[in-house]
Amino acid sequence: MDIKSIQKELKAQKLSGRIFTLGNLFIGEDILPEENRICELTGFTGSYALLFVTPAKAYLFVDGRYELQAKKEVNLRRIEIVKLSEISFCSWLKNNFAKSSARIAYNPWIISLSTLNGLKKLLPAAEFIPAANAGRLLSPKPVKVFTHQKKFTGQVSKDKLAQFAAHIKKCGLDAFLVTSAASTSWLLNLRSNALPYTPVFRAYVLVEKNGAYKVFAENTDYETALPFAKLAEILPRYAKLGADFCSTPAAIAGFAPQLADTADAVAAMKAVKNPTELKGMRNAHLRDGVALTKFLFWLSKNYKGKTETEVAEKLLAFRKKELNFYSESFAAIAGFGANAAVVHYHADEKSAAVLKKNAVLLLDSGGQYYDGTTDVTRTIALGEPSADMTEKNTLVLKAHIALASAVFPQQTSGSELDLIARQPLLKQGLDYEHGTGHGVGFFSDVHEGPARISVHAKNSAPLAAGMVTSIEPGYYKENAFGIRIENLYTVKPAKNPKYLHFEVLTLAPIDKKLINKYMLTTEELTWLNRYHRQVFLSLKKYLTRQELEWLREACAPL
């Protein structure tokens, strides 16, 4: 399949265009390369995009994280890049098709019911037509499923199912179809090797109000799983069936017309970690901090002549030595110099830059451990950074501290929290084109809902005690350098229980060579010194003598 053949098909069927999303029947979740139709058609490798193909032209919609990357990867003569920071996909569609009786094709397995309903409301005169060659886009590779043990989860699946079944009954439903792989995995305490970085079991689970359940999956060794085709036969049996329209493919409505839009309660349940999960997250972050600190010491002595891919591989080697390590939580982002300005840059062996002195390395990485998931970004000065690098890094640090030290009322929206972090940058006329924070799963998705910290999070679930989130403000100067400082935090009740605050999980030094202490307030300096003292005291007994001396200096108070 290529864009030219799609355009030929559109002309033959007298269609106005076709929508392509980045995904498969597990909407909004990670996919494999062979499932990525947008990459196949455009060459774009980012984790979020929309593609709209008309008989005459193709348009690729990307957000602020990928604007620079898309320019490098896409053939700009054939594909026009549309910046979502300037116009939303819906506004673009309305501008181009509101006054016409458009006929738009789509794959009903990879567009959610909520998205399709929204498009129909946006363009009432348009006809939305399921594409003839649509499918679930699920890789045929065999998958091994395994149990996530109770010593890690803190709760057996039987108890989780009973809790969820009680919720189904309370909602007046006969059953609920869980279509999120992350929710299914948490509910059943199952994981798999289907994806390289996210150990979820890619399955649907149909749970009845009495707690009985059926699992739907393909190409796995889970013996009782039913094929997805069986959904058409089984779902009509339920008079009152619930599903979350945000994660349920539009195709499901074709054989479950009685479907009721009901929020996925499992998503909210798993977002609030239980005591065992929180203890595991702390332990995983301690070991991850040891690995990252050992790497940072090694890097300080060995960076010259190394490539971006080589340093990423070295960090992975340190993580692999730690207890309960399973995999990286995503492909590490090691961006040197100008490459660091590409928010989600990924190097390969052919194009990887060679590290040199007097520049910065942005390193965004994480690990999947059986007892927790990590995600951390450090910006590292190699040699002597410029005054501009130091100033911008210090502003990003001020942004990070502003939110990390905040105390805020319960039910505060993610958009309000996002604005707290941006203030130090906005006051200088600066900003960054990505969210400030995302939820993090437990040996699961490194990006987890339903809460997030973003200017676009007005309607997202507010943060609640027990959730884990990132705080990761940044600054990116095109063709020059990039800065990001990211820690993970757990949300906890403040002294006044009507309020919440953050408790840090990530343990790794923040590069002092990139900090102008005279730009910090007394409170900010106190926060930084306390954090570094915590890092040093937590990690010191796990390091060699040389590593310890390096860490002592890295964490010495300013």
Salt bridges, closest charged atoms under 4 A:
GLU35 OE2 - ARG202 NH2 2.59
GLU40 OE1 - ARG37 NH1 3.16
ASP63 OD2 - ARG65 NH2 2.78
GLU80 OE1 - LYS57 NZ 2.78
GLU127 OE1 - ARG103 NE 3.45
ASP174 OD1 - LYS209 NZ 3.61
GLU208 OE2 - LYS214 NZ 3.70
GLU218 OE2 - ARG136 NH2 3.41
GLU233 OE1 - LYS230 NZ 3.22
GLU233 OE2 - ARG237 NH2 3.29
ASP288 OD1 - ARG319 NE 2.59
ASP364 OD2 - ARG484 NH2 2.87
ASP371 OD1 - ARG287 NH2 2.59
ASP375 OD2 - HIS438 NE2 3.14
ASP388 OD1 - LYS392 NZ 2.47
ASP388 OD2 - LYS477 NZ 2.92
GLU391 OE1 - LYS392 NZ 3.45
ASP418 OD1 - ARG422 NE 2.36
ASP431 OD1 - ARG422 NH1 2.63
GLU448 OE2 - LYS270 NZ 3.04
GLU448 OE1 - LYS273 NZ 2.65
GLU472 OE2 - HIS438 NE2 3.04
GLU472 OE1 - ARG484 NE 3.89
GLU486 OE2 - HIS438 NE2 3.75
GLU503 OE2 - ARG282 NH2 3.14
GLU503 OE1 - LYS492 NZ 3.06
GLU524 OE1 - LYS398 NZ 2.82
GLU547 OE1 - LYS294 NZ 2.77
GLU549 OE2 - ARG552 NH2 3.45
